[in-house]
Amino acid sequence: MSCPLCNSSQSCLSWMGATIYDGTRYEYQQCGTCGSMFVSPMPTEETLGRMYGEDYAQFISAEEAHSGDEGTSR
């Protein structure tokens, strides 16, 4: 898979390794050209909707409350 930011085909497995969601393994890649990180394969729009649905927003709010940060302005 090419880097979604710079389109380079030079990437390798990142220090983050991989995660499995809904039976699919997503490997965290790091671009050798620009250094950005992305997952391969890229989740579909439907899968992203399930990953980052309404429940995810509640998780972020709890995470911000315990992080010591004031969060981001919205």
PyMOL Python script that loads the backbone (N, CA, C, O; Angstrom):
from pymol import cmd

cmd.read_pdbstr("""\
ATOM      1  N   MET A   1       0.849  -1.183   0.000  1.00  0.00           N
ATOM      2  CA  MET A   1       0.000   0.000   0.000  1.00  0.00           C
ATOM      3  C   MET A   1       0.887   1.236   0.000  1.00  0.00           C
ATOM      4  O   MET A   1       1.891   1.282   0.711  1.00  0.00           O
ATOM      5  N   SER A   2       0.525   2.225  -0.786  1.00  0.00           N
ATOM      6  CA  SER A   2       1.265   3.481  -0.831  1.00  0.00           C
ATOM      7  C   SER A   2       0.871   4.380   0.326  1.00  0.00           C
ATOM      8  O   SER A   2      -0.240   4.287   0.848  1.00  0.00           O
ATOM      9  N   CYS A   3       1.779   5.243   0.719  1.00  0.00           N
ATOM     10  CA  CYS A   3       1.502   6.213   1.777  1.00  0.00           C
ATOM     11  C   CYS A   3       0.355   7.129   1.332  1.00  0.00           C
ATOM     12  O   CYS A   3       0.421   7.708   0.248  1.00  0.00           O
ATOM     13  N   PRO A   4      -0.687   7.266   2.147  1.00  0.00           N
ATOM     14  CA  PRO A   4      -1.805   8.135   1.775  1.00  0.00           C
ATOM     15  C   PRO A   4      -1.437   9.619   1.774  1.00  0.00           C
ATOM     16  O   PRO A   4      -2.176  10.431   1.216  1.00  0.00           O
ATOM     17  N   LEU A   5      -0.316   9.985   2.385  1.00  0.00           N
ATOM     18  CA  LEU A   5       0.080  11.390   2.438  1.00  0.00           C
ATOM     19  C   LEU A   5       0.961  11.782   1.250  1.00  0.00           C
ATOM     20  O   LEU A   5       0.695  12.784   0.587  1.00  0.00           O
ATOM     21  N   CYS A   6       2.012  10.996   0.979  1.00  0.00           N
ATOM     22  CA  CYS A   6       2.952  11.389  -0.082  1.00  0.00           C
ATOM     23  C   CYS A   6       2.987  10.410  -1.256  1.00  0.00           C
ATOM     24  O   CYS A   6       3.701  10.639  -2.232  1.00  0.00           O
ATOM     25  N   ASN A   7       2.220   9.322  -1.166  1.00  0.00           N
ATOM     26  CA  ASN A   7       2.100   8.320  -2.221  1.00  0.00           C
ATOM     27  C   ASN A   7       3.357   7.470  -2.429  1.00  0.00           C
ATOM     28  O   ASN A   7       3.456   6.765  -3.433  1.00  0.00           O
ATOM     29  N   SER A   8       4.308   7.522  -1.512  1.00  0.00           N
ATOM     30  CA  SER A   8       5.514   6.711  -1.613  1.00  0.00           C
ATOM     31  C   SER A   8       5.183   5.247  -1.353  1.00  0.00           C
ATOM     32  O   SER A   8       4.300   4.937  -0.554  1.00  0.00           O
ATOM     33  N   SER A   9       5.883   4.364  -2.017  1.00  0.00           N
ATOM     34  CA  SER A   9       5.689   2.926  -1.775  1.00  0.00           C
ATOM     35  C   SER A   9       6.730   2.399  -0.793  1.00  0.00           C
ATOM     36  O   SER A   9       6.794   1.194  -0.551  1.00  0.00           O
ATOM     37  N   GLN A  10       7.541   3.278  -0.228  1.00  0.00           N
ATOM     38  CA  GLN A  10       8.587   2.910   0.729  1.00  0.00           C
ATOM     39  C   GLN A  10       8.037   2.987   2.153  1.00  0.00           C
ATOM     40  O   GLN A  10       8.013   4.062   2.752  1.00  0.00           O
ATOM     41  N   SER A  11       7.596   1.855   2.692  1.00  0.00           N
ATOM     42  CA  SER A  11       7.103   1.832   4.069  1.00  0.00           C
ATOM     43  C   SER A  11       7.521   0.531   4.737  1.00  0.00           C
ATOM     44  O   SER A  11       7.872  -0.443   4.072  1.00  0.00           O
ATOM     45  N   CYS A  12       7.476   0.536   6.062  1.00  0.00           N
ATOM     46  CA  CYS A  12       7.802  -0.666   6.824  1.00  0.00           C
ATOM     47  C   CYS A  12       6.901  -0.702   8.059  1.00  0.00           C
ATOM     48  O   CYS A  12       6.274   0.294   8.418  1.00  0.00           O
ATOM     49  N   LEU A  13       6.851  -1.859   8.692  1.00  0.00           N
ATOM     50  CA  LEU A  13       6.062  -2.021   9.899  1.00  0.00           C
ATOM     51  C   LEU A  13       6.581  -1.048  10.960  1.00  0.00           C
ATOM     52  O   LEU A  13       7.784  -0.987  11.213  1.00  0.00           O
ATOM     53  N   SER A  14       5.686  -0.297  11.570  1.00  0.00           N
ATOM     54  CA  SER A  14       6.085   0.686  12.576  1.00  0.00           C
ATOM     55  C   SER A  14       6.246   0.030  13.936  1.00  0.00           C
ATOM     56  O   SER A  14       5.928  -1.146  14.112  1.00  0.00           O
ATOM     57  N   TRP A  15       6.738   0.793  14.885  1.00  0.00           N
ATOM     58  CA  TRP A  15       6.926   0.318  16.253  1.00  0.00           C
ATOM     59  C   TRP A  15       5.598  -0.053  16.916  1.00  0.00           C
ATOM     60  O   TRP A  15       5.585  -0.767  17.919  1.00  0.00           O
ATOM     61  N   MET A  16       4.476   0.429  16.358  1.00  0.00           N
ATOM     62  CA  MET A  16       3.167   0.141  16.946  1.00  0.00           C
ATOM     63  C   MET A  16       2.673  -1.263  16.614  1.00  0.00           C
ATOM     64  O   MET A  16       1.733  -1.747  17.244  1.00  0.00           O
ATOM     65  N   GLY A  17       3.289  -1.926  15.636  1.00  0.00           N
ATOM     66  CA  GLY A  17       2.910  -3.297  15.304  1.00  0.00           C
ATOM     67  C   GLY A  17       1.601  -3.393  14.550  1.00  0.00           C
ATOM     68  O   GLY A  17       1.474  -2.857  13.449  1.00  0.00           O
ATOM     69  N   ALA A  18       0.629  -4.069  15.133  1.00  0.00           N
ATOM     70  CA  ALA A  18      -0.642  -4.301  14.458  1.00  0.00           C
ATOM     71  C   ALA A  18      -1.760  -4.405  15.475  1.00  0.00           C
ATOM     72  O   ALA A  18      -1.523  -4.583  16.669  1.00  0.00           O
ATOM     73  N   THR A  19      -2.982  -4.292  14.982  1.00  0.00           N
ATOM     74  CA  THR A  19      -4.165  -4.481  15.810  1.00  0.00           C
ATOM     75  C   THR A  19      -5.173  -5.293  15.004  1.00  0.00           C
ATOM     76  O   THR A  19      -5.145  -5.286  13.774  1.00  0.00           O
ATOM     77  N   ILE A  20      -6.044  -5.977  15.691  1.00  0.00           N
ATOM     78  CA  ILE A  20      -7.097  -6.733  15.015  1.00  0.00           C
ATOM     79  C   ILE A  20      -8.428  -6.132  15.427  1.00  0.00           C
ATOM     80  O   ILE A  20      -8.708  -5.958  16.613  1.00  0.00           O
ATOM     81  N   TYR A  21      -9.244  -5.817  14.430  1.00  0.00           N
ATOM     82  CA  TYR A  21     -10.570  -5.267  14.693  1.00  0.00           C
ATOM     83  C   TYR A  21     -11.554  -6.021  13.816  1.00  0.00           C
ATOM     84  O   TYR A  21     -11.376  -6.104  12.600  1.00  0.00           O
ATOM     85  N   ASP A  22     -12.573  -6.561  14.422  1.00  0.00           N
ATOM     86  CA  ASP A  22     -13.645  -7.254  13.707  1.00  0.00           C
ATOM     87  C   ASP A  22     -13.086  -8.341  12.773  1.00  0.00           C
ATOM     88  O   ASP A  22     -13.579  -8.539  11.663  1.00  0.00           O
ATOM     89  N   GLY A  23     -12.043  -9.040  13.254  1.00  0.00           N
ATOM     90  CA  GLY A  23     -11.477 -10.149  12.497  1.00  0.00           C
ATOM     91  C   GLY A  23     -10.458  -9.780  11.433  1.00  0.00           C
ATOM     92  O   GLY A  23      -9.925 -10.668  10.768  1.00  0.00           O
ATOM     93  N   THR A  24     -10.174  -8.503  11.252  1.00  0.00           N
ATOM     94  CA  THR A  24      -9.193  -8.056  10.262  1.00  0.00           C
ATOM     95  C   THR A  24      -7.963  -7.528  10.967  1.00  0.00           C
ATOM     96  O   THR A  24      -8.066  -6.767  11.929  1.00  0.00           O
ATOM     97  N   ARG A  25      -6.794  -7.934  10.485  1.00  0.00           N
ATOM     98  CA  ARG A  25      -5.524  -7.454  11.044  1.00  0.00           C
ATOM     99  C   ARG A  25      -5.120  -6.184  10.309  1.00  0.00           C
ATOM    100  O   ARG A  25      -5.027  -6.169   9.082  1.00  0.00           O
ATOM    101  N   TYR A  26      -4.881  -5.114  11.071  1.00  0.00           N
ATOM    102  CA  TYR A  26      -4.436  -3.833  10.528  1.00  0.00           C
ATOM    103  C   TYR A  26      -3.016  -3.584  11.015  1.00  0.00           C
ATOM    104  O   TYR A  26      -2.788  -3.449  12.217  1.00  0.00           O
ATOM    105  N   GLU A  27      -2.062  -3.523  10.094  1.00  0.00           N
ATOM    106  CA  GLU A  27      -0.671  -3.287  10.444  1.00  0.00           C
ATOM    107  C   GLU A  27      -0.364  -1.798  10.366  1.00  0.00           C
ATOM    108  O   GLU A  27      -0.696  -1.132   9.386  1.00  0.00           O
ATOM    109  N   TYR A  28       0.269  -1.292  11.405  1.00  0.00           N
ATOM    110  CA  TYR A  28       0.684   0.103  11.420  1.00  0.00           C
ATOM    111  C   TYR A  28       1.987   0.219  10.640  1.00  0.00           C
ATOM    112  O   TYR A  28       2.995  -0.383  11.007  1.00  0.00           O
ATOM    113  N   GLN A  29       1.959   0.986   9.580  1.00  0.00           N
ATOM    114  CA  GLN A  29       3.104   1.193   8.707  1.00  0.00           C
ATOM    115  C   GLN A  29       3.679   2.588   8.916  1.00  0.00           C
ATOM    116  O   GLN A  29       2.958   3.516   9.283  1.00  0.00           O
ATOM    117  N   GLN A  30       4.981   2.729   8.681  1.00  0.00           N
ATOM    118  CA  GLN A  30       5.601   4.056   8.711  1.00  0.00           C
ATOM    119  C   GLN A  30       6.237   4.293   7.352  1.00  0.00           C
ATOM    120  O   GLN A  30       6.995   3.461   6.852  1.00  0.00           O
ATOM    121  N   CYS A  31       5.923   5.426   6.766  1.00  0.00           N
ATOM    122  CA  CYS A  31       6.448   5.791   5.458  1.00  0.00           C
ATOM    123  C   CYS A  31       7.935   6.100   5.574  1.00  0.00           C
ATOM    124  O   CYS A  31       8.354   6.855   6.452  1.00  0.00           O
ATOM    125  N   GLY A  32       8.727   5.516   4.687  1.00  0.00           N
ATOM    126  CA  GLY A  32      10.164   5.752   4.677  1.00  0.00           C
ATOM    127  C   GLY A  32      10.535   7.084   4.050  1.00  0.00           C
ATOM    128  O   GLY A  32      11.671   7.537   4.190  1.00  0.00           O
ATOM    129  N   THR A  33       9.589   7.720   3.359  1.00  0.00           N
ATOM    130  CA  THR A  33       9.856   9.001   2.709  1.00  0.00           C
ATOM    131  C   THR A  33       9.466  10.184   3.585  1.00  0.00           C
ATOM    132  O   THR A  33      10.288  11.063   3.841  1.00  0.00           O
ATOM    133  N   CYS A  34       8.213  10.213   4.048  1.00  0.00           N
ATOM    134  CA  CYS A  34       7.751  11.381   4.820  1.00  0.00           C
ATOM    135  C   CYS A  34       7.642  11.103   6.323  1.00  0.00           C
ATOM    136  O   CYS A  34       7.505  12.038   7.113  1.00  0.00           O
ATOM    137  N   GLY A  35       7.701   9.822   6.729  1.00  0.00           N
ATOM    138  CA  GLY A  35       7.656   9.474   8.150  1.00  0.00           C
ATOM    139  C   GLY A  35       6.269   9.341   8.738  1.00  0.00           C
ATOM    140  O   GLY A  35       6.135   8.997   9.912  1.00  0.00           O
ATOM    141  N   SER A  36       5.228   9.604   7.958  1.00  0.00           N
ATOM    142  CA  SER A  36       3.872   9.496   8.512  1.00  0.00           C
ATOM    143  C   SER A  36       3.527   8.034   8.775  1.00  0.00           C
ATOM    144  O   SER A  36       4.133   7.127   8.205  1.00  0.00           O
ATOM    145  N   MET A  37       2.550   7.823   9.641  1.00  0.00           N
ATOM    146  CA  MET A  37       2.103   6.474   9.973  1.00  0.00           C
ATOM    147  C   MET A  37       0.683   6.283   9.460  1.00  0.00           C
ATOM    148  O   MET A  37      -0.135   7.203   9.467  1.00  0.00           O
ATOM    149  N   PHE A  38       0.418   5.061   9.017  1.00  0.00           N
ATOM    150  CA  PHE A  38      -0.916   4.709   8.507  1.00  0.00           C
ATOM    151  C   PHE A  38      -1.127   3.224   8.707  1.00  0.00           C
ATOM    152  O   PHE A  38      -0.176   2.492   8.985  1.00  0.00           O
ATOM    153  N   VAL A  39      -2.371   2.766   8.569  1.00  0.00           N
ATOM    154  CA  VAL A  39      -2.647   1.340   8.699  1.00  0.00           C
ATOM    155  C   VAL A  39      -2.835   0.713   7.328  1.00  0.00           C
ATOM    156  O   VAL A  39      -3.282   1.359   6.381  1.00  0.00           O
ATOM    157  N   SER A  40      -2.483  -0.559   7.248  1.00  0.00           N
ATOM    158  CA  SER A  40      -2.660  -1.313   6.019  1.00  0.00           C
ATOM    159  C   SER A  40      -3.251  -2.663   6.399  1.00  0.00           C
ATOM    160  O   SER A  40      -2.669  -3.382   7.211  1.00  0.00           O
ATOM    161  N   PRO A  41      -4.394  -3.019   5.829  1.00  0.00           N
ATOM    162  CA  PRO A  41      -5.140  -2.252   4.845  1.00  0.00           C
ATOM    163  C   PRO A  41      -5.876  -1.083   5.501  1.00  0.00           C
ATOM    164  O   PRO A  41      -6.105  -1.086   6.711  1.00  0.00           O
ATOM    165  N   MET A  42      -6.235  -0.112   4.714  1.00  0.00           N
ATOM    166  CA  MET A  42      -7.005   1.025   5.218  1.00  0.00           C
ATOM    167  C   MET A  42      -8.438   0.542   5.454  1.00  0.00           C
ATOM    168  O   MET A  42      -9.038  -0.057   4.562  1.00  0.00           O
ATOM    169  N   PRO A  43      -8.991   0.794   6.640  1.00  0.00           N
ATOM    170  CA  PRO A  43     -10.378   0.374   6.902  1.00  0.00           C
ATOM    171  C   PRO A  43     -11.352   1.058   5.946  1.00  0.00           C
ATOM    172  O   PRO A  43     -11.131   2.185   5.503  1.00  0.00           O
ATOM    173  N   THR A  44     -12.433   0.346   5.642  1.00  0.00           N
ATOM    174  CA  THR A  44     -13.467   0.930   4.788  1.00  0.00           C
ATOM    175  C   THR A  44     -14.188   2.039   5.554  1.00  0.00           C
ATOM    176  O   THR A  44     -14.045   2.153   6.771  1.00  0.00           O
ATOM    177  N   GLU A  45     -14.942   2.831   4.856  1.00  0.00           N
ATOM    178  CA  GLU A  45     -15.712   3.905   5.490  1.00  0.00           C
ATOM    179  C   GLU A  45     -16.685   3.330   6.519  1.00  0.00           C
ATOM    180  O   GLU A  45     -16.876   3.906   7.590  1.00  0.00           O
ATOM    181  N   GLU A  46     -17.295   2.195   6.190  1.00  0.00           N
ATOM    182  CA  GLU A  46     -18.236   1.550   7.109  1.00  0.00           C
ATOM    183  C   GLU A  46     -17.517   1.085   8.388  1.00  0.00           C
ATOM    184  O   GLU A  46     -18.022   1.274   9.495  1.00  0.00           O
ATOM    185  N   THR A  47     -16.344   0.481   8.222  1.00  0.00           N
ATOM    186  CA  THR A  47     -15.579   0.020   9.379  1.00  0.00           C
ATOM    187  C   THR A  47     -15.132   1.193  10.231  1.00  0.00           C
ATOM    188  O   THR A  47     -15.206   1.125  11.458  1.00  0.00           O
ATOM    189  N   LEU A  48     -14.669   2.267   9.605  1.00  0.00           N
ATOM    190  CA  LEU A  48     -14.265   3.460  10.354  1.00  0.00           C
ATOM    191  C   LEU A  48     -15.438   4.013  11.158  1.00  0.00           C
ATOM    192  O   LEU A  48     -15.261   4.473  12.286  1.00  0.00           O
ATOM    193  N   GLY A  49     -16.641   3.968  10.574  1.00  0.00           N
ATOM    194  CA  GLY A  49     -17.829   4.430  11.279  1.00  0.00           C
ATOM    195  C   GLY A  49     -18.085   3.622  12.536  1.00  0.00           C
ATOM    196  O   GLY A  49     -18.494   4.170  13.559  1.00  0.00           O
ATOM    197  N   ARG A  50     -17.843   2.305  12.462  1.00  0.00           N
ATOM    198  CA  ARG A  50     -18.019   1.458  13.648  1.00  0.00           C
ATOM    199  C   ARG A  50     -16.893   1.700  14.654  1.00  0.00           C
ATOM    200  O   ARG A  50     -17.132   1.732  15.861  1.00  0.00           O
ATOM    201  N   MET A  51     -15.677   1.870  14.160  1.00  0.00           N
ATOM    202  CA  MET A  51     -14.531   2.097  15.052  1.00  0.00           C
ATOM    203  C   MET A  51     -14.660   3.414  15.813  1.00  0.00           C
ATOM    204  O   MET A  51     -14.353   3.486  17.003  1.00  0.00           O
ATOM    205  N   TYR A  52     -15.109   4.439  15.124  1.00  0.00           N
ATOM    206  CA  TYR A  52     -15.119   5.786  15.698  1.00  0.00           C
ATOM    207  C   TYR A  52     -16.532   6.359  15.751  1.00  0.00           C
ATOM    208  O   TYR A  52     -16.751   7.520  15.405  1.00  0.00           O
ATOM    209  N   GLY A  53     -17.484   5.545  16.184  1.00  0.00           N
ATOM    210  CA  GLY A  53     -18.873   5.974  16.305  1.00  0.00           C
ATOM    211  C   GLY A  53     -19.083   6.805  17.560  1.00  0.00           C
ATOM    212  O   GLY A  53     -18.136   7.355  18.123  1.00  0.00           O
ATOM    213  N   GLU A  54     -20.322   6.889  17.987  1.00  0.00           N
ATOM    214  CA  GLU A  54     -20.687   7.702  19.147  1.00  0.00           C
ATOM    215  C   GLU A  54     -19.966   7.251  20.421  1.00  0.00           C
ATOM    216  O   GLU A  54     -19.592   8.084  21.247  1.00  0.00           O
ATOM    217  N   ASP A  55     -19.773   5.957  20.580  1.00  0.00           N
ATOM    218  CA  ASP A  55     -19.092   5.459  21.774  1.00  0.00           C
ATOM    219  C   ASP A  55     -17.660   5.966  21.860  1.00  0.00           C
ATOM    220  O   ASP A  55     -17.150   6.196  22.957  1.00  0.00           O
ATOM    221  N   TYR A  56     -17.008   6.142  20.721  1.00  0.00           N
ATOM    222  CA  TYR A  56     -15.620   6.614  20.703  1.00  0.00           C
ATOM    223  C   TYR A  56     -15.535   8.033  21.271  1.00  0.00           C
ATOM    224  O   TYR A  56     -14.604   8.343  22.014  1.00  0.00           O
ATOM    225  N   ALA A  57     -16.478   8.882  20.937  1.00  0.00           N
ATOM    226  CA  ALA A  57     -16.485  10.259  21.452  1.00  0.00           C
ATOM    227  C   ALA A  57     -16.577  10.253  22.977  1.00  0.00           C
ATOM    228  O   ALA A  57     -15.955  11.089  23.633  1.00  0.00           O
ATOM    229  N   GLN A  58     -17.334   9.332  23.544  1.00  0.00           N
ATOM    230  CA  GLN A  58     -17.432   9.220  24.995  1.00  0.00           C
ATOM    231  C   GLN A  58     -16.102   8.776  25.584  1.00  0.00           C
ATOM    232  O   GLN A  58     -15.716   9.243  26.656  1.00  0.00           O
ATOM    233  N   PHE A  59     -15.396   7.884  24.904  1.00  0.00           N
ATOM    234  CA  PHE A  59     -14.083   7.430  25.364  1.00  0.00           C
ATOM    235  C   PHE A  59     -13.103   8.593  25.380  1.00  0.00           C
ATOM    236  O   PHE A  59     -12.353   8.757  26.342  1.00  0.00           O
ATOM    237  N   ILE A  60     -13.102   9.403  24.326  1.00  0.00           N
ATOM    238  CA  ILE A  60     -12.180  10.540  24.249  1.00  0.00           C
ATOM    239  C   ILE A  60     -12.465  11.509  25.397  1.00  0.00           C
ATOM    240  O   ILE A  60     -11.530  12.027  26.007  1.00  0.00           O
ATOM    241  N   SER A  61     -13.714  11.756  25.694  1.00  0.00           N
ATOM    242  CA  SER A  61     -14.048  12.664  26.788  1.00  0.00           C
ATOM    243  C   SER A  61     -13.505  12.134  28.111  1.00  0.00           C
ATOM    244  O   SER A  61     -12.964  12.900  28.908  1.00  0.00           O
ATOM    245  N   ALA A  62     -13.643  10.843  28.350  1.00  0.00           N
ATOM    246  CA  ALA A  62     -13.113  10.251  29.580  1.00  0.00           C
ATOM    247  C   ALA A  62     -11.595  10.306  29.588  1.00  0.00           C
ATOM    248  O   ALA A  62     -10.988  10.570  30.626  1.00  0.00           O
ATOM    249  N   GLU A  63     -10.979  10.059  28.443  1.00  0.00           N
ATOM    250  CA  GLU A  63      -9.523  10.099  28.322  1.00  0.00           C
ATOM    251  C   GLU A  63      -9.002  11.503  28.636  1.00  0.00           C
ATOM    252  O   GLU A  63      -8.023  11.648  29.368  1.00  0.00           O
ATOM    253  N   GLU A  64      -9.642  12.528  28.092  1.00  0.00           N
ATOM    254  CA  GLU A  64      -9.230  13.909  28.349  1.00  0.00           C
ATOM    255  C   GLU A  64      -9.383  14.244  29.828  1.00  0.00           C
ATOM    256  O   GLU A  64      -8.552  14.954  30.396  1.00  0.00           O
ATOM    257  N   ALA A  65     -10.430  13.741  30.444  1.00  0.00           N
ATOM    258  CA  ALA A  65     -10.683  14.045  31.851  1.00  0.00           C
ATOM    259  C   ALA A  65      -9.587  13.490  32.752  1.00  0.00           C
ATOM    260  O   ALA A  65      -9.324  14.041  33.821  1.00  0.00           O
ATOM    261  N   HIS A  66      -8.946  12.405  32.326  1.00  0.00           N
ATOM    262  CA  HIS A  66      -7.927  11.765  33.149  1.00  0.00           C
ATOM    263  C   HIS A  66      -6.502  12.033  32.688  1.00  0.00           C
ATOM    264  O   HIS A  66      -5.552  11.568  33.317  1.00  0.00           O
ATOM    265  N   SER A  67      -6.341  12.771  31.603  1.00  0.00           N
ATOM    266  CA  SER A  67      -5.011  12.949  31.037  1.00  0.00           C
ATOM    267  C   SER A  67      -4.230  14.079  31.687  1.00  0.00           C
ATOM    268  O   SER A  67      -3.008  14.143  31.557  1.00  0.00           O
ATOM    269  N   GLY A  68      -4.918  14.965  32.381  1.00  0.00           N
ATOM    270  CA  GLY A  68      -4.245  16.143  32.944  1.00  0.00           C
ATOM    271  C   GLY A  68      -4.207  17.279  31.944  1.00  0.00           C
ATOM    272  O   GLY A  68      -3.819  18.395  32.289  1.00  0.00           O
ATOM    273  N   ASP A  69      -4.606  17.012  30.701  1.00  0.00           N
ATOM    274  CA  ASP A  69      -4.673  18.052  29.677  1.00  0.00           C
ATOM    275  C   ASP A  69      -6.062  18.684  29.710  1.00  0.00           C
ATOM    276  O   ASP A  69      -7.030  18.091  30.187  1.00  0.00           O
ATOM    277  N   GLU A  70      -6.121  19.866  29.202  1.00  0.00           N
ATOM    278  CA  GLU A  70      -7.419  20.522  29.152  1.00  0.00           C
ATOM    279  C   GLU A  70      -8.190  20.162  27.900  1.00  0.00           C
ATOM    280  O   GLU A  70      -9.314  20.628  27.710  1.00  0.00           O
ATOM    281  N   GLY A  71      -7.600  19.335  27.037  1.00  0.00           N
ATOM    282  CA  GLY A  71      -8.284  18.939  25.812  1.00  0.00           C
ATOM    283  C   GLY A  71      -8.107  19.979  24.732  1.00  0.00           C
ATOM    284  O   GLY A  71      -7.361  20.946  24.885  1.00  0.00           O
ATOM    285  N   THR A  72      -8.804  19.763  23.645  1.00  0.00           N
ATOM    286  CA  THR A  72      -8.721  20.683  22.518  1.00  0.00           C
ATOM    287  C   THR A  72      -9.960  21.551  22.497  1.00  0.00           C
ATOM    288  O   THR A  72     -11.019  21.145  22.976  1.00  0.00           O
ATOM    289  N   SER A  73      -9.832  22.724  21.953  1.00  0.00           N
ATOM    290  CA  SER A  73     -11.012  23.598  21.846  1.00  0.00           C
ATOM    291  C   SER A  73     -11.855  23.099  20.685  1.00  0.00           C
ATOM    292  O   SER A  73     -11.332  22.656  19.662  1.00  0.00           O
ATOM    293  N   ARG A  74     -13.140  23.176  20.855  1.00  0.00           N
ATOM    294  CA  ARG A  74     -14.045  22.674  19.802  1.00  0.00           C
ATOM    295  C   ARG A  74     -14.926  23.774  19.323  1.00  0.00           C
ATOM    296  O   ARG A  74     -15.757  23.560  18.441  1.00  0.00           O
TER     297      ARG A  74
END
""", "prot")
cmd.dss("prot")
cmd.show_as("cartoon", "prot")
cmd.util.cbc("prot")
cmd.orient("prot")
